[in-house]
Amino acid sequence: MASLYEKAKTDPLFLKHLDKVMHPIGSRDADFIDLRYVPDHLEGDALEDWRKSMQYVSGWLKKNEVTSK
């Protein structure tokens, strides 16, 4: 797991998508969990951008899990 963590830290595209997953509206004040209480924040393309980032992060983790074992 440590090698996967180190690989993730050195991949700027992964970190960009992970940040989008964690902070969908780009603010450090509201993370993904906080948005449950304020549903109108994900307007326009924000939800679709979040989905794409979530798919990227999930795919990256699956791909690199295999190569890091």
Protein Blocks (a to p, Z undefined) as FASTA:
>chain_A
ZZmmmmmmmmmklmmmmmmmmmmnopakbcfklmmmmmmlmgcjlmmmmmmmmmmmmmmm
mmmmmmmZZ
